[in-house]
Amino acid sequence: MDKLLSKEWWKEAGTRAIRTFFQTLVATIGTAVVIEDVNWWVVLSASALAGILSIATSIATIPDPEKKEEKTLVTREEINKDVDEVFKNDGRE
């Protein structure tokens, strides 16, 4: 929990959230054929949500100082198992 109060942690999490915001902004604008067709309300709300989710992900993955590993909702082993299964079946289920 000390990391959550750290200025450095918030600086890094904020930087990731800002990057995510602008990446989403550019991607969402890119869906319009011409700039006049851009629905700015949708663009800004989707970008803001992406930024908020980035902060939430940063909070959810704060490393546990006791275990010295990243705290995640899905373990690396589970991801690797799923990827191996996909390649074993050539992407077919």
Helices and strands as residue ranges (DSSP letters): G 3-5, H 7-29, G 35-37, H 40-60, H 76-88
